[in-house]
Amino acid sequence: MTLKIVIDEGTEGRAAAAPYEQVRAQIAAQARSGSLPVGYKLPTVRGLAEGLGLAANTVAKAYRALEEDGVIETRGRNGTFVAAAGDAAAKAAASAAQAYAERVRRLGLAEEDAASAVRDALRAAYGSAG
């Protein structure tokens, strides 16, 4: 089990996702699938950046986003590791859902309108037509 990341630079007429987003998405997917098990030590920001031919700030941005999402955790000088993402992700999603529910209630949105907005946002985020 090793970390495998491929950066797509796009082709003529088709733009690729930003490199930091590609790094974030691929690490998250590998952690979710179990390809990168909980406790797996990730390369240093500088090491991964050099290996991928990216700027260190690009990888650091991806690591920050992954840490905010609870996918990875940094343990100081010991390094960065795949976290027990299921629990952290579920907690973060529940917290975001609670904040959204409170906000739409304050805005006076009907429950069905609020749910419809969530469905639309999820379709947009996941790129699905329905």
C-alpha positions as CSV (number, residue, x, y, z in Angstrom):
1,M,0.0,0.0,0.0
2,T,1.5,3.2,-1.2
3,L,0.2,6.6,-2.0
4,K,-0.5,7.0,-5.7
5,I,-1.2,10.5,-7.1
6,V,-1.4,11.4,-10.8
7,I,-1.7,15.1,-11.7
8,D,-3.8,15.7,-14.8
9,E,-2.7,18.8,-16.6
10,G,-5.7,18.8,-18.9
11,T,-5.8,18.7,-22.6
12,E,-6.5,21.2,-25.3
13,G,-10.1,22.4,-24.8
14,R,-10.4,20.7,-21.4
15,A,-9.1,22.2,-18.2
16,A,-8.0,20.0,-15.4
17,A,-8.9,20.6,-11.7
18,A,-6.5,22.7,-9.8
19,P,-3.4,20.6,-8.7
20,Y,-4.1,21.1,-5.0
21,E,-7.7,19.8,-5.5
22,Q,-6.4,16.8,-7.4
23,V,-4.0,16.0,-4.6
24,R,-6.8,16.5,-2.0
25,A,-9.3,14.4,-3.9
26,Q,-7.0,11.5,-4.6
27,I,-5.7,11.2,-1.0
28,A,-9.3,11.5,0.3
29,A,-10.5,8.8,-2.1
30,Q,-7.6,6.4,-1.2
31,A,-8.3,7.0,2.5
32,R,-12.0,6.3,2.1
33,S,-11.4,3.1,0.0
34,G,-8.9,1.8,2.5
35,S,-6.0,1.9,0.0
36,L,-4.4,4.2,2.6
37,P,-5.3,2.7,5.9
38,V,-5.8,4.6,9.1
39,G,-2.4,5.5,10.6
40,Y,-0.6,5.4,7.2
41,K,2.2,8.0,7.3
42,L,2.0,10.5,4.4
43,P,5.1,12.0,2.8
44,T,6.2,15.4,4.0
45,V,4.7,18.4,2.1
46,R,8.1,19.1,0.6
47,G,8.7,15.4,-0.3
48,L,5.3,15.0,-2.0
49,A,5.7,18.3,-3.8
50,E,9.1,17.3,-5.2
51,G,7.8,13.9,-6.2
52,L,4.8,15.4,-8.1
53,G,6.7,18.4,-9.5
54,L,4.4,20.8,-7.6
55,A,5.1,23.8,-5.4
56,A,5.2,23.0,-1.7
57,N,2.4,25.5,-1.1
58,T,0.2,23.5,-3.4
59,V,0.6,20.3,-1.4
60,A,0.4,22.3,1.9
61,K,-3.0,23.7,0.7
62,A,-4.2,20.1,0.0
63,Y,-3.0,18.8,3.3
64,R,-4.8,21.7,5.1
65,A,-8.0,21.0,3.4
66,L,-7.7,17.3,4.2
67,E,-7.0,18.1,7.8
68,E,-10.0,20.4,8.0
69,D,-12.1,17.5,6.6
70,G,-10.7,15.1,9.2
71,V,-9.1,12.8,6.6
72,I,-5.6,13.4,7.9
73,E,-4.0,14.5,11.1
74,T,-0.7,16.2,11.7
75,R,1.2,15.0,14.8
76,G,3.9,17.7,15.0
77,R,7.3,16.5,14.1
78,N,6.1,12.9,13.9
79,G,4.4,13.6,10.6
80,T,1.1,13.5,8.9
81,F,-1.1,10.4,9.0
82,V,-4.4,9.2,7.6
83,A,-7.0,9.7,10.4
84,A,-10.0,7.6,11.3
85,A,-11.9,9.7,8.7
86,G,-15.3,8.0,9.1
87,D,-16.0,9.4,12.6
88,A,-14.5,12.8,11.9
89,A,-16.2,13.2,8.5
90,A,-19.6,12.1,10.0
91,K,-19.2,14.6,12.9
92,A,-18.2,17.4,10.5
93,A,-21.2,16.6,8.2
94,A,-23.6,16.5,11.1
95,S,-22.2,19.9,12.4
96,A,-22.5,21.5,9.0
97,A,-26.1,20.1,8.6
98,Q,-27.1,21.5,12.0
99,A,-25.7,24.9,11.1
100,Y,-27.5,24.8,7.7
101,A,-30.8,23.8,9.4
102,E,-30.5,26.6,11.9
103,R,-29.6,29.1,9.1
104,V,-32.5,28.2,6.8
105,R,-35.0,28.3,9.7
106,R,-33.8,31.8,10.5
107,L,-34.3,32.7,6.9
108,G,-37.8,31.4,6.9
109,L,-37.3,28.7,4.2
110,A,-39.8,25.9,4.1
111,E,-38.3,22.5,4.9
112,E,-38.8,21.2,1.4
113,D,-37.2,24.3,-0.1
114,A,-34.2,23.8,2.2
115,A,-33.9,20.2,1.3
116,S,-34.2,21.0,-2.4
117,A,-31.3,23.5,-2.1
118,V,-29.2,20.7,-0.5
119,R,-30.1,18.2,-3.3
120,D,-29.1,20.8,-5.9
121,A,-25.8,21.6,-4.1
122,L,-25.0,17.9,-3.8
123,R,-25.7,17.3,-7.5
124,A,-23.4,20.2,-8.4
125,A,-20.7,19.0,-6.0
126,Y,-20.8,15.4,-7.2
127,G,-21.4,16.2,-10.9
128,S,-24.6,14.1,-11.1
129,A,-27.6,14.9,-13.1
130,G,-30.0,13.6,-10.6
